[in-house]
Structure formats: C-alpha cells, structure tokens
C-alpha cells in the first residue's frame, strides 16, 4: 500500500519523500484502444503519475442514466495506469473547465430555470450527490489507502476564479470524505490573491496553476499555505485553439527551462497537458472573453505527445530535464502507430436536411422558439419553423438572442447567417402575398466552459422579431445528430449550394491505420466515419484535418458522411498521413 501524505514541505509515500512528476491524459479524449500506448509513453518520459479530469456530462448524459463503458470506462483507464506502474491523480469535481463542453457540467441542469451552478444551492447539490453516489464508489477500491493507484483527488477546479462560496467547497470536501475518499484532497487555483482567497478551505491542500514564472507563483502560494509541499497542478506547456485564430505553439526549450526551475525547487508538477487528444463529437467547449469563442475539434495542445500519439520535441527536452533529478532507464517507447494517406473518396450520395427531417426528428409545436435545454436536447442543431403572414415590405429579422450560429431560410431559400459574435448582421426579409415559411437552423457550437457566463442556453434564447413584432407559434425539430442510421440517401450529383445536406461516400481499406481526413474545399459542418462523430470542421481554421484513429476503421468498406451546412463545388474528401492544424 502506497499512501500519499505531506510532511512539512514534502510529499511522502510510505514515509519516503517523493517528487510527483505527473502528466494529464484525458481518457475521454482518447479512444480506449490507445490508452495503454499513451500511458506507456508517459512512463517512458520519466513521469511517475498520470492525472485526469472526470467530466460529469460524459458519464450522466441524461438524469439518472449513467455510462461507464467503452471510452467512458474510467475504471479500466485507472487500472491500465496501475498495471504500467503509474500513480493516478483524479479530478472528479462537478466542474472541470478543460475546454470541454459546459466545463463538464451536464446540459440538463439548465432545464431548471432557477438553477444556480457551483455554489451552495440545494437543487445543484442534490444533483451532485446523486452523481457522486454512483461515481465515487467506483474509485474506492482504487484508492491508495485500499492498495490502489489513486493518490489524490480534487474537490473543485479553479474555484477562486469563479466564486468565494467556501461553504460549497466544504460541502464537496465532506461529501467525498463521507463516501470513503480518504486520500489526499486538493484544490487548484491561479497564483493570485483573490483566487487563493476564494478557492482554499481548511484540510484541503492548495496547488497552483501556471505556465511560467514558477518562483513568483510558488512564493504567492507560500504566503497562503506556508510549510506545505509546492505543486503546480497545471503546468501549461502548450495551449488550445479557437476557431478563426492562429494555432498556438510554445517553444520546447522554454518549457524545459521552467520545468528545470520547478524541479530544482523540490516542487512537484502536473503537465497540462502531456497528451491532449481530441474533442470528438460535440464535446468542445467555448470561452467568452472579447466575445463568444468556440474551441476547435483538435485538442492537440502542442504538448509532449501530439494528437495522434507521436512524441514531439518537447517530449525529449522534458525527459532530458527529468533525467537530472531521476535515474531513468534507457528510453523504451511502444512501436509507432502507423499512419496512412488513403485514396480520395467521392461523396456520391446525398440527402438535403429539409427532405430528411422525418427520418431524423419528430416535430414539436411551441408558442415560443424554446431552447435546446427546455426541450431536453443536449448538443447538435435545432430547427425553428413558422409561417409569416404577408405581404410585408423589406423588414429586418432580429434574433433575440441566438446561441450560437443561425442559418436563415425563407421558403427554403438561404438568406444569410446570424452569429452570436456578430449579431449586428442585417438580414432583410420581404414577405409576399399569402405569406412565407421562415426556417432558422441554429448550431450549438459548444457551451461556455470558463468564467462568469457558464449558464449558456442554446438555440434561440428569447425570441424572434420581424421588425418590432415578435413571431409566435413555431414547429421545432430537435437535431442532436447522434444517430444517422435511419437516413436514406439519394444518388445524384447535384450540389445544394447554401442548403444544408448530408453527403455520403465509401472509403475502401486493405490495411487499417491512423489517418487524417482533409476537409479543405468544404465550408462548415460535421464529419462522421462508420457512425462515429469525429467532430466539426470549418474553413476558417486553423485546423484543416480531423484525426481518425485506426480503431474507428475496418478493413473493407468504411462509411463517410459529411453534414455540410453551406455546400461545396467538389464533393471529394482526401486523407493524409499528417495533420494540418495551422
């Protein structure tokens, strides 16, 4: 049994000093067939610990319905780490940030209009308790106090940057303790006065999150927590990307220098990230700084192991630094995972969204254009349709407010896009005699995962006006697009310009390998392979390819579907053996 404790400024395991050298790998961003490969690479780099968040929305997609199989099998991930000889730090706090949809909170919380998040609010705490009653017992046999690999657990994540409800933090602490989580409990916050003041409580170790200036950051931590071990719980050695921005990179020598300084101070560290992985499906989050900023599909993060599992320059520079403090065995990496550029695929079958609606969704009637959360939808798209009487002269259409990106159609004709970050876009509609059908297709681009605007409803959140007049009585189609098996396709070569449509083709494979689907030439949409949602693509970049792990493919025929919102002139996708992220 290896129990982690603290003794003055030192972490101890079984009475022996230990310097924790940890790296973040999120099991929910990696196909389970590759967990062992990524963990072996972590161990080979000289790390002794793996850290992972636990996203609530991944494990309880609907109230009371839990999933812990396949990619959600966190127990198997932890057991795999133990087999390799790694300690485990888990962060199962209700909120995780992580650039993950809604910071890991389940969207169904927002169905309760009075819900208050991340505070001592009884309805919120009730939902947390119900989740913890299922989740935490799974960890109990895996705790170091029971002979398992889990040495520490986080009670909340960067709470001081959000609030100061220490009663809420104490509730989480006590709830973990009462459920037998008798390992070291900790919090993590940015190294500033207000963050430490809001995020610390008695009996819980505080750690700091930063990417540079470790001397300054640890000095601030010591002001609030003297005579305790120093740990950087998130060493930001790379960064994430938003759509429409440049791809972020960070110099490997700079990362190695900051690590060297931390280890030289006898501090412990957790790399955020060691391996980033992928925001498959609709699980990317968003920020709200200058405005709404959705995160891309790739979570490569420019770190030690890239999105497809290849060691980068940072891997070798970091290992060199660690070798100054730890006696490392000769480097022994797993066999490289083969990558292949497959033949191009012509998507010769198609189905317009409006023609396929009966196969995708059952319509519901509502007086107002209600949000996804109000009708019980989590991710994807939502279509609002109403009849507008006429005649009416040219009048401005107002969406109040749209979250996040709306495509406007009048009698099936595309009229323009209104985006949350560009709501001043002017779309003028002229209604003929007899009236017209107004359709508004809204894409949920990812709920906000950090900051004060977490309560992020999706769809049209207030109403639709033509001029000053609100429009009522809507037909709503919920389009989570999580199952396309009922969709029938037509075989022809017409391209539906500016009309959303599904395009389908077949990739023939003799040898299964990792690959990257290149969506250049397409505008914006979602890519599926063999029914698996790879994530979003968008011509504004920075990423131009989507990672396709080999376990998603099979020898023989592989189904490729693109749900394209704006059309393309060349209905072809290509495959490469290298990513294109900038």
Secondary structure, DSSP 4 states (H G I P E B T S, - for coil): ---EEEETTEEEETTEEE--EEEEE-GGGS-GGGHHHHHHHHHHTT--EEEEE--HHHH-SBTTB---SGGG-HHHHHHHHHHHT-EEEEE--S---TTBGGGG--GGGGGSTT---SSS-HHHHHHHHHHHHHHHHHHHTTBGGGTSSEEEEEEEESGGGT---HHHHHHHHHHHHHTT--SEEEEEEESSHHHHHHH--TTSEEEEEESS-HHHHHHHHHHHS-SS--EEEEEESS---BTTSPPP---HHHHHHHHHHHHHTT-EEEEEEEE--B--TT-B-EEESSSEEEB-SB--TT-SB-TTS-B-HHHHHHHHHHTTTS-PPPP-PPPPPPB--PPPEE--EEEEHHHHHHHH---EEESS---TTTTT--SSEEEEEEEE-S-EEEEEEEEEEEESEEEEEETTEEEEEEETTBTT---EEEEPTT-EEEEEEEE----B-SSTT-----EEEEEEEETTEEP--EEEEEE--S--TT---EE-----TTS-EEEEEEEEESS--BEEEE-TT--EEEEEETTEEEEEEETT-S--EEEE-GGG--SEEEEEEEEESS--SS-EEEEESS----
